[in-house]
Amino acid sequence: MSKIKELRERAKTIETEARSILDSVTDKTPKAEAEAAHQKFDTMMDERDSVVAQADREERAYKAAQQEERRRETREREEREAQRPGQEERQHNPAQAVGDEYREAFRQYLANGADMSELDREAREALRAGAQEIRAQNTGTGAQGGFLVPTTLANTINIAAAAHGPMMDGTIATEINLANGAPFDMPMVDDTEAEMDPHAEGEEGVDDDSGDIVIGKTQLLAHVMKTPWIKWSFELAQDSSFGFEALLGQLIGERIGRTGNRWLTVGSGVNEPLGFVTGAPVGHAAGSAAALTFDDIIDLEHSIDPAYRTGPKVRFQMHDQTVKALRKIKDANGRYLWSDGDVTKGVTPSLNGKPVSFNQAMAKIGASAKPISFGDFSQYYVRKVGNPLIGVAREKFFPNLGIMGVHRIDGAPGQTKAIKTLQMAA
């Protein structure tokens, strides 16, 4: 933890120094000197971002190691408890027992080069139970050589996916995880413009259909995405002292995170999710094709109905290069619109007081581009089908293994008023 703290403090120091350089530039500063200051500011902030990214990686690794240590301690404690006299008849949680058996069977499956014949009968039965779950999630035939990842590994995959794409993070959008991939109809109601009518004594209510509630429907499917083959050394799987689950989860999670985030951001809606950028209306059109102003940000915010401008999931989303441009914008009082938060305490960056998610799937600033989105992302729904699946190829990469991750997701905006985009001039 000391290294993480040092990195975050270093990032904060660099940020403070960069701010002081930018603050030194005034309207009277010679153009060449101002350009040099801006260039130095950009260089220092790039260095600051690199240090923050390194701190984030260190922190994820530290948390993963802690989780693995807790799991190891739990297993050891359970083993000690099982060896105590009189514990043979102890009642276990059936679901937990099945989960532990499946996890161990899955580990043996990988460690033995995906050779089912090398597993004992109990392990084979545990994996077959997992295969039944796969068939429940597939409208076609069961996946050959594929198994649901254990919950512990799935958690690692989900953490890695969220780190590489905000739309794969359940704290950003509204996530619905179902056990199968059947089409899911989601009712939608927008009653933000409905009002009451005044009533006079003795007057009857008006029955002209003006008070009817219009209920819409969004259907979420289950589009399949897969990673490229990941070559996996069988020595790593066989080495029980090596935390191969965490590494495997990170490798697959990163790939799922990048693809899933891109789909849920700019997906076309045809054989893939309808991304929030694709499905959102334009809230404000900038006057320039290459630059943003404080007024552009204010106009985008106020293009959203006030009913959707509060709540824990209201935020901006944008590419890192857009952030780089916004860091230099000040309001009418000379205050910076952008705030990096407090990296030493994990405070989220913000723009005009609203949280910001870095989304590398979004467009950069350019002619006709949509580089910024704002709104209530609780009104964007991400549908997932259970845990990711892992398929293993033996002969193709012998003596190593080829491992491929597969996941089924969909997504769509629930309310078109809740999220809008800023579009640059043509």
Helices and strands as residue ranges (DSSP letters): H 2-23, H 31-83, H 94-111, G 116-118, H 121-136, E 146-148, H 151-163, G 166-168, E 174-178, E 184-189, E 215-220, E 223-226, E 230-232, H 234-238, H 244-266, H 276-279, E 282-285, H 294-301, G 306-308, E 314-318, H 320-326, E 338-339, E 350-351, E 354-358, E 372-376, G 377-379, E 380-385, E 389-393, G 395-397, E 401-413, E 419-423
